[in-house]
Amino acid sequence: MALKPPPPPWEVLQHVGDLVGGSGVRTEVDKNMRSLAQAALSRLDMVSREEFDAQVEILKRTKARVSSLEAELEALTAELEALTKAN
């Protein structure tokens, strides 16, 4: 028998909220659930969107620079080979 995948977190939170009922208890449960979720997320190795976007830009510039250097190296190698054959 195949196991059913767990429901998404927002469905679990909705179900817990429905079971709890009263607004005072519901607020406390919601606060505790958010705290648990934040603690779980903080343990993950994640970066902010801004940091990710900054790293993407750095990577684009680095790739462009590597391509430029590869082309320059290829041209210098060809020039060196031509000079070597001429002598």
PEPE-V207085 format. One record per pair of residues at least 12 apart in sequence whose C-alpha atoms are under 6 Angstrom apart, sorted by the first residue. I is the first residue (numbers start at 1). J is the second residue. D is the distance in Angstrom with one decimal. If there is no record, write none. Layout:
BEGIN
i=(I & I)
j=(J & J)
d=(D & D)
END
This chain:
BEGIN
none
END
